């Protein structure tokens, strides 16, 4: 299994890193930056799908809770109702799937950076086993120049600058990406994760080579940039899915209208709309609970 | 998800991640062993170990307690006077080259530099010549157990291999792709050979005025030691990180892809090759017409030097990676292991059967 993972994921990334290192003036930080951009671009559809799914599930929470409460004693009926609004186990798993698919990529990149930095003889020997012989002169690049500004990319950061930046950018990234939940318990969980994850990664970075911290930092910054670029798209998705709470019917593509015959919204369909369209329909982004209250009163 | 589970999960994840990031516990530099009379020494992991060669009983370990902050011991130990000299590999800051009394295991001296001593040192009986990860080759006088730096020679990158000392000259391969010829008395550069297209991570072998060595550019070189002229080169399947053995007019070595080569020492023509299943890093050793090669694939190969045919029915599988040169002791081959609690096995040179186990008493079966 490990060997297949190596062949499919880690080896191509390792060789790509070395190739980029050569092309970008033998600057390993630039190589990490370039490869991270490429990987972010390739996984963008998955990232968008995951964010849309998160927004959708978050918007549906009050309705899901309502169904769970209502059909507490009848699992079959509960599942049927959840499936009806598109929040059944299958849909929840479907939401997780894009994120799960991204893990091998992240782990692969992590391993590739570690292997390419080759901070010790064993890892350098390991690198030697995985360099593609058909790419000329890659062996002449080793050992790679691991010095960057104040840091040795192969050593932990004794100045603690990179771990601190990782904590800050992870926090910011999580804060931006996590959709606000109407469910108090979920909101509390999200908030706790927003605080704990950055410190967990910061703690990890204390003992990791600076090169890995650089990757994390670059990846977070790209994620934040990507958030602002795709924000209009996500707002549109949130607006559409927030109708679920009001109608009890799965939201479909098509400007917030619902209909069983329409296909679920996809990242491809959600290309950023013109600005004039984004500011329209402010009423669609009202919290579900609020709408429900109003509906109840009327 | 409830709050306690989340906290617990995050704490476990943090611990796992921090374990991934720790680079001081896992072995990362190659161990090395030496035989001195009836004792065998091995530098591996947190200690230098002394074992009785025949019984396999442990005599002492240095230091007596493992220190997690200390880098793992690495490289082939050497004997200088009564001291066994060895160093610390990649790991914590402030790495030491130690001189430890061979009989008692008492520390006699230490010489500290900020970077690693990956491949041990060589000696002329008086001075110790030790390459360091800071790119310097140090000449150290350990007289009176007060080591003094006599000279240092700076290269452009890390030094991860021992130099060869012959005829008052040191032949030092560098990670900066160069092979340096240095005057052992003065530390002055005599020659800088920029032949290889990649790091030279091995100690060259000198036979009849010819230097034999491989490099990480997947090429093997035969060079006139006096002039520096290349006599022949040979392209291999993978990087070469094993020192060469010259025996019966053949040059024998392996590459990191696991192929064992025997070349004609004069012409560089391939006599035979045999495939192991993983990297060859230790220098082969020969006895009579048989060459013994260890591999990361956990096996010891006994091959006929003439044609590469197997001498034993099957290679002996020691179950753990074999990263260092085996040692010949009479009719026994002492093989250092990686990763395992057993440090070394004695293997019968005639048939490959396992004999004495060199391990802490609790581990021995």
Interface residues (C-beta under 8 A of the other chain):
Chain A: X119 X120 X121 X122 X123 X124 X125 X128 X129 X131 X133 X137 X139 X140 X142 X143 X156 X188 X189 X192 X193 X196 X197 X200 X201 X203 X204 X205 X206 X207 X208 X209 X212
Chain B: X1 X3 X6 X7 X10 X13 X14 X17 X18 X20 X21 X22 X23 X27 X28 X29 X30 X74 X89 X90 X116 X118 X157 X158 X160 X175 X177 X197 X198 X199 X201 X216 X217 X218 X237 X238 X239 X241 X256 X257 X279 X281
